[in-house]
Amino acid sequence: MTSRPSAATDCFIVLYRWRLHAGAEDDFVQGWSRITELLRLRGSLGSRLHRGSDGLWYSYAQWPSAQVRRDIFALGPLDEEASRRMKAAIAESLPEITLDTRADYLDALHREGI
């Protein structure tokens, strides 16, 4: 198998994990989606949200660098209502995990045409 170059191997990756209150999933997804949209406008490289078979919720986010991530969050609140909805849905936040990409074969999905 041939490897292909990928800019994503130079990104800063963070894995977020949560356990949500039962029945609060829609509020969480809506809040998370709004915050993610606004973070992209500030310079994030995007994120994906997943629900695991273990019942946890996972978000995989890409940033140009750890410093860019710090700078973006230092700008202050994005949308207080979206943040409130998201936080209210969370029963437990697990520690963030930073990931060091060593190989990347994930194809980017584009909203157009999907």
C-alpha positions in Angstrom: 0.0 0.0 0.0 1.3 3.4 -0.9 1.0 6.2 1.5 -0.1 9.6 0.4 1.0 12.9 1.8 -1.5 14.6 4.1 -1.7 18.0 5.7 -3.7 16.4 8.5 -0.5 14.8 9.9 0.6 18.3 10.8 -2.6 19.2 12.6 -3.3 19.3 16.3 -6.0 16.7 17.1 -8.2 16.6 20.3 -10.6 13.8 21.2 -13.4 15.0 23.5 -15.6 12.5 25.5 -18.8 12.9 27.3 -21.5 10.9 29.1 -24.9 12.7 28.5 -28.1 12.9 30.6 -30.8 10.6 29.1 -33.1 12.5 26.9 -30.7 15.5 26.4 -29.0 14.2 23.3 -30.8 16.5 20.9 -30.0 19.6 22.9 -26.3 18.5 23.1 -26.1 17.8 19.3 -27.7 21.2 18.5 -25.4 23.1 21.0 -22.3 21.2 19.8 -23.2 21.8 16.1 -23.6 25.6 16.7 -20.3 25.9 18.7 -18.5 23.8 16.0 -19.8 26.1 13.2 -18.6 29.2 15.1 -15.2 27.6 15.9 -14.7 27.0 12.2 -15.3 30.6 11.5 -12.5 31.5 14.0 -10.0 29.0 12.5 -10.8 25.5 13.6 -10.3 22.8 10.9 -13.6 21.2 11.9 -14.9 18.3 14.0 -17.0 15.2 13.9 -19.4 14.0 16.6 -20.0 10.4 17.3 -22.0 8.3 19.7 -20.1 5.2 20.8 -21.4 1.7 21.3 -20.3 2.2 24.9 -22.8 5.0 25.4 -20.2 7.7 25.4 -20.3 10.6 23.0 -17.0 11.5 21.2 -15.9 14.5 19.2 -12.8 14.4 17.1 -11.5 18.0 16.4 -8.7 19.2 14.2 -6.8 22.4 14.8 -4.0 24.0 12.8 -1.9 23.9 16.0 -2.3 23.8 19.8 -1.5 27.5 19.9 -4.3 28.3 17.4 -6.7 26.3 19.6 -5.6 28.3 22.7 -5.9 31.6 20.8 -9.4 30.7 19.5 -10.7 29.8 22.9 -9.1 32.9 24.4 -11.3 35.1 22.2 -14.2 34.3 24.6 -17.7 32.9 24.3 -19.1 31.9 21.0 -22.8 31.5 21.6 -23.9 31.5 25.3 -27.2 29.8 24.6 -25.6 27.0 22.6 -23.0 26.5 25.3 -25.6 26.5 28.0 -27.6 23.8 26.1 -24.6 21.7 25.5 -23.3 21.9 29.1 -26.8 21.2 30.6 -26.9 17.9 28.6 -23.5 16.7 29.9 -23.6 14.3 32.9 -19.9 13.8 32.8 -17.0 15.2 30.8 -14.0 13.0 30.6 -10.5 14.4 30.1 -9.5 15.5 26.7 -7.0 13.4 24.8 -4.6 14.9 22.3 -3.7 12.7 19.4 -0.5 12.7 17.4 -1.3 11.6 13.8 1.2 9.1 12.4 -0.7 8.1 9.2 -3.8 9.5 7.6 -6.1 7.7 5.2 -9.3 9.4 6.1 -11.1 11.0 3.2 -12.6 14.4 3.8 -16.3 14.5 3.5 -17.9 17.5 2.0 -21.5 18.5 2.8 -22.2 19.3 -0.9 -23.3 16.2 -2.7 -23.6 14.0 0.4 
